[in-house]
């Protein structure tokens, strides 16, 4: 992801990368947030009460889910939890993406050519660091997205605002509640971060090495699309477990592993790929918007600094 900078362009500093990654993460979230909310609703569906024979699922497919939500809860429901989502990207993407190159240099002791092992190590390090740091924002985001706001069915909103959610969770579930699901999330993010960044890094390098494209938007787009696809295949099972566990009431599952086993027994192995299409729509589009914005913002900031 270091990229090849023309002599006139200085290579961006770590601070520039951290800022650009956080901003690009927010841009990508703004664009793809409804898909993410639909994904969360599809994943938690069927955990509170299993569907009876002949009973129709409330949410069917990603666009069906979006349509149902707009119809029953209004269009604003699609952006439920956006504030926490943006908090999360600013603290999260900035660390996991912005510090990747720095970590890579640290592990290779400053040499240019990093092997696959080094890249995977750098990716899992920044992924884990970001989670340990930004987990509360993720818990709040998932809970906001999972709560349906329907006065007629008597479902009460769990939280009135983002700050209220942080406060309530800390009060009712202790400080530990804010870091709920931290270990499965560290696992997920080490995996997601590795597949995203390493796939992107290697794809971009190959495209440039074989002169298939120049270091510009089409190249970033292609590499990001590949990164999104690989990531979805690898991350889907961990993601479903993470969503279920973070949204569970205290005592429902004894831990993330117990959550996984329960799902396997009750719903079979296909449950781990529940919501695969929305996951890919979201991760694919998120990666494309994020990496393309990241490269552009990085360059813009560098040009601004030079001027």
C-alpha positions in Angstrom: 0.0 0.0 0.0 3.1 2.2 0.1 2.6 2.9 -3.6 5.1 4.4 -5.9 5.4 8.1 -5.6 6.8 10.3 -8.4 9.9 12.2 -7.4 7.9 15.4 -7.0 5.5 13.8 -4.5 7.0 13.1 -1.1 5.9 9.8 0.4 3.1 10.5 2.9 4.1 10.5 6.6 2.4 8.2 9.1 0.3 11.1 10.4 -1.0 11.8 6.9 -1.9 8.1 6.4 -3.7 7.9 9.8 -5.7 11.0 9.0 -6.5 9.9 5.4 -7.5 6.4 6.5 -9.9 7.7 9.2 -11.5 10.1 6.8 -11.7 7.5 4.0 -13.4 5.1 6.5 -16.0 7.7 7.3 -16.7 8.4 3.6 -17.1 4.7 2.9 -19.4 4.3 5.9 -21.6 7.2 4.8 -22.0 5.5 1.4 -22.6 1.9 2.5 -24.3 2.3 5.9 -27.8 1.1 4.9 -26.2 -2.1 3.6 -24.5 -2.6 6.9 -27.7 -2.1 8.8 -29.6 -4.5 6.6 -26.8 -7.0 7.2 -27.1 -6.7 11.0 -30.9 -7.1 10.8 -30.6 -10.2 8.7 -27.9 -11.7 11.0 -29.9 -11.3 14.2 -33.2 -12.4 12.7 -34.3 -15.7 14.1 -32.2 -15.6 17.3 -34.9 -14.2 19.6 -37.6 -16.6 18.5 -36.9 -19.3 15.8 -39.3 -19.0 12.8 -42.2 -21.4 13.0 -43.1 -23.7 10.1 -44.9 -21.7 7.5 -44.1 -18.4 9.2 -42.5 -15.9 6.8 -39.2 -14.2 7.8 -39.7 -10.5 8.3 -36.6 -9.6 6.4 -35.8 -11.3 3.1 -32.7 -10.5 1.2 -30.8 -7.3 1.4 -33.0 -5.0 -0.7 -36.1 -6.6 0.8 -34.7 -5.7 4.2 -34.0 -2.2 3.2 -37.5 -1.9 1.7 -39.2 -3.3 4.8 -37.3 -1.0 7.1 -38.1 2.1 5.1 -41.8 1.0 5.0 -42.2 0.1 8.7 -39.7 2.5 10.4 -39.0 5.2 7.9 -35.8 5.9 5.8 -34.0 7.3 8.8 -33.8 3.8 10.4 -31.3 2.8 7.7 -28.8 5.2 9.3 -29.5 4.1 12.9 -26.2 4.0 14.7 -24.4 6.2 12.1 -22.8 8.5 14.7 -21.3 5.5 16.5 -20.3 4.2 13.1 -18.4 7.4 12.3 -16.8 7.4 15.8 -15.7 3.9 15.1 -14.2 4.7 11.7 -12.3 7.7 13.0 -10.7 5.7 15.8 -10.7 2.4 14.0 -9.8 2.7 10.3 -7.2 5.3 11.2 -5.3 2.8 13.3 -5.8 -0.4 11.3 -5.3 1.0 7.8 -3.2 4.1 8.6 -0.6 2.3 10.6 -0.2 -0.7 8.3 2.7 0.6 6.4 4.4 1.8 9.6 4.0 -1.7 11.1 5.3 -3.3 7.9 8.4 -1.2 8.0 8.9 -2.0 11.7 8.8 -5.7 11.0 11.0 -5.6 7.9 13.4 -3.2 9.7 12.8 -0.6 7.0 13.6 -2.8 4.0 11.3 -2.2 0.9 10.3 -5.8 0.0 8.0 -7.3 2.6 7.1 -11.0 2.4 3.6 -12.4 2.8 4.3 -13.4 6.4 5.4 -9.9 7.3 2.3 -8.4 5.7 0.0 -10.8 7.5 1.7 -10.0 10.8 1.5 -6.2 10.2 -2.2 -6.6 9.2 -3.2 -8.6 12.2 -1.2 -6.3 14.6 -2.9 -3.1 13.5 -6.3 -4.9 13.3 -6.0 -6.1 16.9 -4.7 -2.7 18.1 -7.6 -0.9 16.5 -10.2 -3.2 18.2 -8.7 -3.0 21.7 -8.9 0.8 21.3 -12.3 1.2 19.6 -14.4 -1.7 20.7 -17.1 0.4 22.6 -18.0 2.3 19.5 -18.6 -1.0 17.7 -20.9 -2.4 20.5 -23.0 0.8 20.4 -23.2 0.7 16.6 -24.4 -2.9 16.4 -27.0 -2.4 19.1 -28.4 0.7 17.4 -28.6 -1.1 14.1 -30.3 -4.1 15.6 -33.0 -2.2 17.5 -36.2 -1.9 15.5 -38.3 1.2 16.2 -41.9 0.3 16.0 -44.3 1.8 18.4 -47.3 -0.3 17.3 -45.6 -3.7 18.1 -44.6 -2.3 21.5 -40.9 -2.6 20.9 -39.2 0.1 23.0 -36.0 1.7 21.8 -33.1 0.5 23.9 -31.2 3.8 23.7 -32.3 7.4 23.0 -28.9 8.7 21.7 -25.4 7.6 21.0 -24.0 9.1 24.3 -27.0 7.6 26.2 -26.0 4.2 24.8 -22.4 4.5 26.0 -23.7 5.6 29.4 -26.5 3.0 29.7 -24.2 0.1 28.7 -21.5 1.2 31.1 -24.1 1.6 33.9 -26.1 -1.6 33.3 -23.4 -4.0 32.1 -20.4 -2.5 33.8 -17.3 -1.3 32.0 -17.0 -4.8 30.7 -20.2 -4.4 28.7 -18.6 -1.8 26.4 -15.8 -4.3 25.5 -18.4 -7.1 25.0 -17.3 -9.5 22.3 -13.8 -7.9 22.3 -12.0 -11.3 21.7 -14.2 -12.5 18.8 -13.9 -8.9 17.4 -10.1 -9.0 17.7 -10.1 -12.4 15.9 -12.5 -11.0 13.2 -10.5 -7.8 12.7 -7.1 -9.5 12.6 -8.6 -11.8 9.8 -10.5 -9.0 8.0 -7.6 -6.6 8.2 -5.2 -9.2 6.9 -7.4 -10.2 4.0 -8.3 -6.6 3.1 -5.0 -4.9 3.4 -2.8 -7.8 2.3 -5.0 -8.7 -0.8 -5.1 -5.0 -1.7 -1.4 -4.5 -1.2 -0.4 -7.6 -3.2 -3.0 -6.9 -6.0 -1.9 -3.3 -6.4 1.7 -4.4 -6.4 1.1 -7.0 -9.1 -0.9 -4.7 -11.3 1.8 -2.1 -11.2 4.6 -4.6 -11.6 3.2 -6.1 -14.8 2.2 -2.6 -16.0 -1.5 -3.6 -16.4 -2.5 -0.2 -15.1 -0.9 3.0 -13.8 -1.1 3.9 -10.0 -4.5 5.5 -10.4 -8.2 5.1 -9.8 -8.9 2.0 -12.1 -6.0 0.2 -10.4 -7.2 1.1 -6.9 -10.7 0.1 -7.9 -9.7 -3.4 -9.1 -7.4 -4.1 -6.2 -10.1 -3.0 -3.7 -12.8 -5.2 -5.4 -10.5 -8.2 -5.1 -9.8 -7.3 -1.5 -13.6 -7.1 -0.7 -14.4 -10.4 -2.2 -11.6 -12.3 -0.5 -12.4 -10.7 2.8 -16.1 -11.6 2.6 -15.3 -15.3 2.1 -12.9 -15.3 5.0 -14.8 -13.1 7.4 -18.4 -14.0 7.0 -18.5 -16.8 9.6 -16.6 -14.8 12.2 -18.8 -11.8 11.5 -22.1 -13.6 12.0 -20.8 -14.9 15.4 -19.6 -11.5 16.4 -22.9 -9.8 15.6 -25.0 -12.5 17.4 -22.7 -12.4 20.4 -22.5 -8.6 20.7 -26.3 -8.3 20.4 -27.1 -11.1 22.9 -28.7 -10.5 26.3 -26.4 -11.4 29.3 -26.3 -15.2 29.8 -27.6 -16.2 26.4 -24.2 -17.6 25.3 -21.4 -18.4 27.7 -18.8 -17.1 25.1 -18.1 -16.7 21.4 -17.2 -20.4 21.0 -20.4 -21.4 22.7 -22.3 -19.0 20.4 -20.7 -20.7 17.4 -21.5 -24.2 18.6 -25.1 -23.3 19.4 -25.5 -21.9 15.9 -24.0 -25.0 14.3 -26.3 -27.4 16.3 -29.4 -25.3 15.9 -29.1 -23.9 12.4 -26.5 -26.0 10.6 -23.3 -24.8 8.9 -25.0 -22.6 6.4 -25.9 -20.2 9.2 -22.3 -19.0 9.2 -22.9 -17.6 5.7 -26.2 -15.9 6.6 -26.3 -12.6 4.8 -23.4 -13.4 2.5 -24.7 -11.3 -0.4 -25.3 -8.2 1.8 -21.9 -8.8 3.4 -20.3 -8.9 0.0 -22.3 -5.9 -1.3 -21.2 -4.1 1.8 -17.6 -5.2 2.2 -17.0 -5.0 -1.6 -18.5 -1.5 -1.9 -17.0 -0.4 1.4 -13.5 -1.5 0.3 -13.8 0.2 -3.1 -15.0 3.5 -1.7 -12.5 3.3 1.2 -9.4 2.5 -0.7 -10.1 4.8 -3.6 -10.9 7.7 -1.2 -7.8 6.8 0.9 -5.5 7.0 -2.1 -7.1 10.3 -3.2 -7.2 11.9 0.2 -3.6 10.9 0.8 -2.5 12.6 -2.4 -4.7 15.7 -1.8 -3.2 16.1 1.7 0.3 15.8 0.4 -0.3 18.4 -2.4 -1.9 20.7 0.2 1.2 20.3 2.4 3.6 21.1 -0.4 1.7 24.1 -1.5 
